[in-house]
Amino acid sequence: MSIIAAYNEAWDNGDVDALENIIHDDCIFNPHVGGITMSKSDIMGFAGGENRPTSEHNRILFENDEVGVAHSIVHFANDSDSEAVLSFMRFKDGQIISMETGATPLSEDYKLIGN
């Protein structure tokens, strides 16, 4: 299974034990909002919480042993607009060592074309 597919499955299931093995101890996450940088412990706290974002239409656009690019529709528990999120990841030792996201907010009545 690819690193991104394993990450998506673990995140969707709230499987923090699996995420512990997928996310490198030195991981840095730069989300598209807030101008902040998160560490592995920040990510794990977020992933294990009741209000973690959910996603659908997860797609792996590119992945090799060094980097990966993914896209998904993400829904947030805080009632903010859902977003189309593009993620860029770097890998080290088969784990995610860094991740950055970019996003486009979607309206409440958003419908994926073709559905």
Residue pairs with C-beta under 8 A, 6 or more apart in sequence:
1 9
2 60
2 63
2 68
3 22
3 63
3 68
3 89
3 91
3 94
3 95
3 96
4 60
4 63
4 68
4 70
4 89
5 60
6 18
6 22
7 19
7 22
7 23
7 96
8 55
8 58
8 70
8 72
9 15
9 18
10 16
10 18
10 19
10 22
11 19
11 47
11 52
11 55
12 54
12 55
14 47
14 48
14 52
16 44
16 47
16 48
19 43
19 44
19 47
20 44
21 95
22 95
22 96
23 40
23 43
23 44
23 95
23 96
24 40
24 92
24 93
24 95
24 96
24 97
25 40
26 40
26 92
26 97
27 39
27 40
27 43
27 95
27 96
27 97
27 98
27 99
28 37
28 38
28 39
28 97
28 98
28 99
29 37
29 38
29 39
29 42
29 43
29 98
29 99
29 100
30 36
30 37
30 38
30 98
30 99
30 100
30 101
31 38
31 100
31 101
32 85
32 100
32 101
32 102
32 103
33 103
38 46
46 52
50 77
51 77
51 78
52 77
53 74
53 75
53 76
53 77
54 74
54 75
55 72
55 73
55 74
55 75
55 85
56 72
56 73
56 75
57 71
57 72
57 73
57 112
58 70
58 71
58 72
59 70
59 71
59 72
60 68
60 69
60 70
61 69
61 70
61 71
62 68
62 69
63 69
65 91
66 90
66 91
67 88
67 89
67 90
67 91
68 87
68 88
68 89
68 91
69 86
69 87
69 88
69 89
70 86
70 87
70 89
71 84
71 85
71 86
71 87
72 84
72 85
72 87
73 82
73 83
73 84
73 85
73 106
73 112
74 82
74 83
74 84
74 85
74 103
75 82
76 82
76 83
80 105
81 105
81 106
81 107
81 108
82 105
82 106
82 110
83 103
83 104
83 105
83 106
84 103
84 104
84 106
85 101
85 102
85 103
86 101
86 102
86 103
87 99
87 100
87 101
88 99
88 100
88 101
89 96
89 98
89 99
90 96
90 97
90 98
90 99
91 97
